[in-house]
Amino acid sequence: MKVTICEFPDEATHKKPAWDALIEHVAAEKPHLVVLPEMPFCDWIFVGDEIDYDKWRKAIADHESMLGRFEELACHTVTGSRPIERDGRRLNEAFVWSKSGGYRAIRSKWYLPDVPVAREALWFDQGDRSFPAVSCGSLQLGVQLCSEIMFPEHAREIGFADAHLIAHPRASGGGQRWRAACEMSTVMSGCYLASANRRSYDRDLFTGTSWLFSPDAALLAETSAAQPFVTAEIVLATAERAKTTYPRDMQRTYCGSGVH
C-alpha cells in the first residue's frame, strides 16, 4: 500500500502552486493515503492575545473550499486537520476523506500549546482525549495532532486499537525532539507513522521535513523543500506482526487492552 507524505507551504502565495504540484504527484504515484499537515489551507493566525474572528471565519472557509477539491487527488483517502466550529466550540478537527465516503471527523485536538507562536489554548476548545483507530478501506488509522505526539501513551493506545498507521499532521519548528517523539511513538505502538509538516518560506517559523517511519522507527521517506511530496510503500502485515513483538508484546501483557 502506498502512502504520500506532504509538506505544505505556510504562506498563502505558495499554496496554489503547491496544490497543483500535489495533484500531479498523486496522479503519478496513485497512493492509497495522502497525509496533509495541520490545518494546511489557511494562514497561521493562531497567535496574539485575543481571537480575530474575521481571520477565524476565513480560516474555516479556506478549508471548506479546499475540501471540495479533494476529488482532484487520485487517491483513496486524504487525512489532515482543519479549524471548525461545532455546537459553539472552536476545534482543531482531524478528519479522513474518501471519494466513496466523503468527509468523516475522527477526533479533535486535546493537547493545546500556549506559546507566542501557537496560542492554541486561546483559539481552540479542547476536543477529545480518546485516540481511536478508524477504517480507511483495509487500512486502520489513528491520529495524533502536532504536540499530541509528545504524549506517547496515546500512541500505545492507538496500537492497542490495532491501527496500522498513525497520521501526525503538524505545524512545527525544527529540533530533534520532534523526530525523537515520532520514533518513540512507532516503538510504543507498533504502527507506521506518517508525520506531515507545514513549511515557512518567507519567515522563520515552520521547518517542513515530513517523515514516514516503520513500526520499528526505520526512516522510510522524508520530504524537503526541493521534494515536498514523497510516496513510499507500507505493508499492513508488518504492522500487524509488530504488535506481537517487543516491546508491544510486553505492553499487552502488563497493560492488557487499556492504557495505564
C-alpha positions as CSV (number, residue, x, y, z in Angstrom):
1,M,0.0,0.0,0.0
2,K,1.4,3.4,-0.9
3,V,1.3,6.4,1.4
4,T,2.2,10.0,0.4
5,I,3.6,12.4,3.0
6,C,3.4,16.1,2.3
7,E,5.0,19.3,3.5
8,F,2.7,22.2,2.6
9,P,3.6,25.9,2.4
10,D,2.7,28.2,5.3
11,E,2.3,31.4,3.2
12,A,-0.9,31.9,1.1
13,T,1.0,32.9,-2.0
14,H,2.7,29.5,-2.2
15,K,-0.4,27.4,-1.5
16,K,-2.0,27.2,-5.0
17,P,1.3,26.1,-6.8
18,A,1.8,23.5,-4.1
19,W,-1.7,22.1,-4.5
20,D,-1.2,21.9,-8.3
21,A,2.1,20.1,-7.7
22,L,0.5,17.7,-5.3
23,I,-2.3,16.8,-7.8
24,E,0.5,16.0,-10.3
25,H,2.5,13.9,-7.8
26,V,-0.6,11.9,-6.6
27,A,-1.7,11.3,-10.2
28,A,1.7,9.7,-11.0
29,E,2.0,7.7,-7.8
30,K,-1.6,6.8,-7.1
31,P,-1.3,6.2,-3.3
32,H,-3.9,4.8,-1.1
33,L,-3.4,7.6,1.5
34,V,-2.3,11.2,1.4
35,V,-1.3,12.8,4.7
36,L,-1.5,16.6,4.9
37,P,0.0,18.9,7.6
38,E,-2.0,20.5,10.4
39,M,-4.6,23.0,9.1
40,P,-2.7,23.4,5.8
41,F,-5.0,25.6,3.8
42,C,-5.2,28.8,6.0
43,D,-2.6,31.3,7.2
44,W,-1.2,30.6,10.7
45,I,-3.4,33.1,12.5
46,F,-3.3,31.4,15.9
47,V,-1.2,34.0,17.8
48,G,-1.8,37.1,19.8
49,D,-3.7,37.9,23.0
50,E,-7.2,37.8,21.5
51,I,-9.1,35.9,18.8
52,D,-9.5,37.7,15.5
53,Y,-12.9,36.4,14.5
54,D,-12.7,37.6,10.9
55,K,-9.5,35.7,10.4
56,W,-11.1,32.7,12.2
57,R,-14.1,32.6,9.8
58,K,-11.7,33.0,6.8
59,A,-9.6,30.0,8.0
60,I,-12.8,27.9,8.2
61,A,-13.9,29.0,4.8
62,D,-10.4,28.3,3.3
63,H,-10.6,24.7,4.5
64,E,-14.2,24.2,3.4
65,S,-13.3,25.4,0.0
66,M,-10.4,23.0,-0.4
67,L,-12.3,20.0,0.9
68,G,-14.4,20.4,-2.3
69,R,-11.2,20.0,-4.3
70,F,-10.1,16.7,-2.8
71,E,-11.7,14.9,-5.8
72,E,-8.8,16.2,-7.8
73,L,-6.4,13.8,-5.9
74,A,-6.1,10.3,-7.4
75,C,-6.0,8.5,-4.1
76,H,-8.4,6.5,-1.9
77,T,-8.1,8.6,1.3
78,V,-6.9,12.0,2.5
79,T,-6.2,12.8,6.1
80,G,-5.3,16.0,7.9
81,S,-6.9,18.6,10.2
82,R,-8.9,21.7,9.9
83,P,-10.4,24.5,12.1
84,I,-14.1,24.1,12.6
85,E,-17.0,25.2,14.9
86,R,-19.3,22.5,16.3
87,D,-22.0,23.4,18.8
88,G,-20.4,26.8,19.5
89,R,-17.0,25.3,20.2
90,R,-13.9,26.1,18.1
91,L,-12.0,22.9,17.4
92,N,-8.9,21.6,15.5
93,E,-10.6,18.5,14.0
94,A,-8.7,15.5,12.5
95,F,-10.5,14.0,9.5
96,V,-10.4,11.4,6.8
97,W,-11.9,12.0,3.4
98,S,-12.5,9.5,0.6
99,K,-14.3,9.6,-2.7
100,S,-16.7,6.9,-1.6
101,G,-17.4,8.0,1.9
102,G,-16.8,11.8,1.8
103,Y,-15.8,13.7,4.9
104,R,-15.5,12.0,8.3
105,A,-14.4,13.5,11.5
106,I,-12.1,11.4,13.7
107,R,-11.4,13.4,16.8
108,S,-10.4,16.9,17.8
109,K,-7.1,18.1,19.4
110,W,-6.9,17.8,23.2
111,Y,-3.4,18.9,24.0
112,L,-3.2,22.6,23.1
113,P,0.0,24.6,23.4
114,D,0.1,28.1,24.7
115,V,3.3,29.8,23.4
116,P,3.8,33.0,21.5
117,V,3.9,31.3,18.1
118,A,0.9,29.0,18.9
119,R,-1.7,30.4,21.2
120,E,-3.9,27.3,20.6
121,A,-5.3,27.2,24.1
122,L,-6.8,30.6,23.4
123,W,-8.1,30.0,19.9
124,F,-9.4,26.4,20.4
125,D,-11.6,24.5,22.8
126,Q,-10.2,21.1,24.0
127,G,-11.5,18.2,21.9
128,D,-11.2,14.5,22.5
129,R,-8.8,12.7,24.8
130,S,-9.6,9.4,23.2
131,F,-7.5,8.2,20.3
132,P,-9.5,5.7,18.2
133,A,-8.5,3.8,15.1
134,V,-10.7,4.2,12.1
135,S,-11.1,2.2,8.9
136,C,-9.9,3.6,5.6
137,G,-10.5,0.7,3.4
138,S,-8.2,-2.1,4.6
139,L,-6.0,0.4,6.5
140,Q,-6.7,1.1,10.2
141,L,-5.6,4.7,11.0
142,G,-5.2,6.7,14.2
143,V,-4.3,10.4,14.5
144,Q,-2.2,12.5,16.9
145,L,-2.2,16.2,16.1
146,C,1.2,18.0,16.3
147,S,2.1,18.4,20.1
148,E,0.0,15.4,20.9
149,I,2.9,13.3,19.7
150,M,4.7,14.3,22.9
151,F,2.3,12.0,24.8
152,P,3.4,8.6,23.7
153,E,0.9,6.8,25.9
154,H,-1.7,7.7,23.3
155,A,0.5,6.1,20.5
156,R,0.3,2.9,22.6
157,E,-3.5,3.4,22.8
158,I,-3.7,3.6,19.0
159,G,-1.6,0.5,18.8
160,F,-3.8,-1.4,21.2
161,A,-6.7,-0.5,18.8
162,D,-4.8,-2.5,16.1
163,A,-4.1,0.5,13.9
164,H,-1.6,0.1,11.1
165,L,-0.5,3.7,10.9
166,I,-0.5,6.9,13.0
167,A,-1.1,10.0,11.0
168,H,0.7,13.0,12.6
169,P,-0.3,16.3,10.9
170,R,1.9,19.0,12.5
171,A,2.9,22.7,12.3
172,S,6.3,22.6,14.0
173,G,9.7,24.1,14.0
174,G,12.9,22.2,13.9
175,G,14.6,20.2,16.7
176,Q,15.5,16.6,17.3
177,R,12.6,16.3,19.8
178,W,10.0,16.1,17.0
179,R,11.8,13.3,15.3
180,A,12.6,11.5,18.5
181,A,8.9,11.7,19.6
182,C,7.8,10.3,16.3
183,E,10.3,7.4,16.5
184,M,9.2,6.6,20.1
185,S,5.6,6.6,19.0
186,T,6.3,3.9,16.4
187,V,8.1,1.8,19.0
188,M,5.3,2.3,21.5
189,S,2.5,1.5,19.1
190,G,3.9,-1.0,16.5
191,C,2.4,1.3,13.8
192,Y,3.8,3.0,10.8
193,L,3.9,6.8,11.5
194,A,3.4,9.5,8.8
195,S,4.3,13.0,10.1
196,A,3.4,15.9,7.8
197,N,4.6,19.4,8.5
198,R,4.0,23.0,7.3
199,R,7.0,24.9,5.8
200,S,7.5,28.6,6.0
201,Y,9.4,30.2,3.1
202,D,9.1,33.9,4.0
203,R,9.7,33.8,7.7
204,D,11.5,31.6,10.3
205,L,8.6,29.5,11.8
206,F,7.7,26.1,10.3
207,T,10.6,24.0,9.1
208,G,8.9,21.4,6.8
209,T,10.5,18.0,6.7
210,S,7.8,15.3,6.8
211,W,8.6,11.7,7.7
212,L,7.4,8.2,7.2
213,F,8.7,5.7,9.8
214,S,8.3,1.9,10.0
215,P,6.8,0.2,13.1
216,D,10.4,-0.1,14.4
217,A,11.4,3.5,13.8
218,A,13.3,3.0,10.5
219,L,13.1,6.1,8.2
220,L,11.3,5.1,5.0
221,A,10.7,8.5,3.4
222,E,11.5,12.2,4.1
223,T,10.5,15.4,2.3
224,S,12.5,18.5,1.7
225,A,11.9,22.0,0.2
226,A,13.1,20.6,-3.1
227,Q,10.9,17.4,-2.8
228,P,7.8,18.4,-0.8
229,F,5.9,15.2,-1.6
230,V,7.2,11.7,-1.2
231,T,5.4,8.4,-1.7
232,A,6.5,5.1,-0.2
233,E,5.2,1.6,0.4
234,I,3.9,0.2,3.7
235,V,2.9,-3.4,4.4
236,L,-0.1,-3.8,6.6
237,A,1.0,-7.3,7.7
238,T,4.3,-5.7,9.0
239,A,2.3,-3.5,11.4
240,E,0.1,-6.4,12.5
241,R,3.1,-8.6,13.2
242,A,4.8,-5.8,15.1
243,K,2.1,-5.9,17.7
244,T,3.3,-9.3,18.7
245,T,7.0,-8.3,19.1
246,Y,9.0,-6.5,21.8
247,P,8.1,-4.1,23.4
248,R,4.5,-4.3,22.2
249,D,4.1,-7.9,23.4
250,M,5.2,-6.9,26.9
251,Q,2.9,-3.9,26.9
252,R,-0.1,-6.1,26.2
253,T,1.0,-8.5,28.9
254,Y,1.2,-5.8,31.6
255,C,-1.4,-3.3,30.3
256,G,-4.0,-5.6,28.7
257,S,-6.1,-3.7,26.2
258,G,-6.0,-0.5,28.1
259,V,-3.6,2.3,28.8
260,H,-2.0,2.8,32.2
